[in-house]
Amino acid sequence: MCLGIPMQIKEIDGFTARCEAKGVEREVSLFMLQHEELAADDFVVVHVGYAIQKVSPQEAQSAWEIYDEMLTKMDPQTDA
Protein backbone atom coordinates (compact mmCIF):
# COMPACT_ATOMS: atom_id res chain seq x y z
CA MET A 1 0.00 0.00 0.00
CA CYS A 2 1.25 3.47 -0.88
CA LEU A 3 0.37 6.41 1.30
CA GLY A 4 0.57 10.11 0.55
CA ILE A 5 0.97 12.35 3.57
CA PRO A 6 -0.54 15.86 3.64
CA MET A 7 2.08 18.40 4.68
CA GLN A 8 2.10 22.18 4.96
CA ILE A 9 4.75 24.13 3.10
CA LYS A 10 6.76 26.30 5.47
CA GLU A 11 9.45 27.61 3.12
CA ILE A 12 10.28 27.27 -0.59
CA ASP A 13 13.72 27.41 -2.19
CA GLY A 14 13.53 26.67 -5.91
CA PHE A 15 12.09 23.18 -6.37
CA THR A 16 12.65 22.25 -2.73
CA ALA A 17 10.35 23.02 0.18
CA ARG A 18 10.58 22.59 3.92
CA CYS A 19 7.26 21.00 4.86
CA GLU A 20 5.70 20.12 8.21
CA ALA A 21 3.07 17.69 9.44
CA LYS A 22 2.28 16.89 13.06
CA GLY A 23 5.50 18.53 14.25
CA VAL A 24 7.73 16.62 11.82
CA GLU A 25 9.61 18.62 9.19
CA ARG A 26 10.99 17.24 5.92
CA GLU A 27 12.69 18.54 2.81
CA VAL A 28 10.33 17.84 -0.10
CA SER A 29 10.88 18.05 -3.84
CA LEU A 30 8.39 20.26 -5.67
CA PHE A 31 9.68 19.19 -9.08
CA MET A 32 6.53 17.21 -9.96
CA LEU A 33 4.40 20.31 -9.25
CA GLN A 34 6.66 22.79 -11.04
CA HIS A 35 3.73 24.16 -13.09
CA GLU A 36 1.53 24.61 -9.98
CA GLU A 37 1.40 27.91 -8.08
CA LEU A 38 2.73 27.06 -4.62
CA ALA A 39 3.48 29.29 -1.65
CA ALA A 40 4.27 29.03 2.05
CA ASP A 41 1.24 27.76 4.01
CA ASP A 42 -0.13 25.74 1.06
CA PHE A 43 -0.77 22.04 1.61
CA VAL A 44 0.64 19.28 -0.59
CA VAL A 45 0.42 15.50 -0.54
CA VAL A 46 3.91 14.02 -0.17
CA HIS A 47 4.92 10.54 -1.32
CA VAL A 48 8.51 9.28 -0.97
CA GLY A 49 9.88 12.81 -0.70
CA TYR A 50 7.97 14.32 -3.64
CA ALA A 51 4.98 16.63 -3.51
CA ILE A 52 2.51 14.99 -5.88
CA GLN A 53 -0.64 17.09 -5.45
CA LYS A 54 -1.74 20.43 -4.02
CA VAL A 55 -4.72 20.06 -1.66
CA SER A 56 -6.94 22.39 0.33
CA PRO A 57 -6.51 22.75 4.10
CA GLN A 58 -9.83 20.93 4.52
CA GLU A 59 -8.66 17.97 2.41
CA ALA A 60 -5.43 17.79 4.41
CA GLN A 61 -7.37 17.85 7.71
CA SER A 62 -9.78 15.14 6.52
CA ALA A 63 -6.89 12.91 5.48
CA TRP A 64 -5.22 13.30 8.88
CA GLU A 65 -8.48 12.49 10.67
CA ILE A 66 -8.70 9.24 8.69
CA TYR A 67 -5.01 8.41 9.30
CA ASP A 68 -5.38 9.09 13.03
CA GLU A 69 -8.41 6.80 13.17
CA MET A 70 -6.50 4.05 11.33
CA LEU A 71 -3.53 4.38 13.70
CA THR A 72 -5.81 4.24 16.73
CA LYS A 73 -7.42 1.03 15.48
CA MET A 74 -4.00 -0.52 14.80
CA ASP A 75 -2.63 0.31 18.28
CA PRO A 76 -2.78 -2.79 20.50
CA GLN A 77 -2.92 -0.50 23.55
CA THR A 78 -6.41 0.78 22.67
CA ASP A 79 -9.72 -0.95 23.35
CA ALA A 80 -10.98 -0.44 19.77
C-alpha angles and dihedrals in degrees: 000000000000120000130197115206121212110231134175119235111237100173137002127210111175108300093345127084134186104227132185136204126170092346095309118116126201138175107244131191114235093188094110090054096044092128093050122093104243131175140168111292093029118125124233134179110241125205122178092339098313128105103230103174140015112231136183121256088250092054090049091050092048091051092051091049089055093045091049090051091050092049091049091053091048094050110100089205093068127081094229 
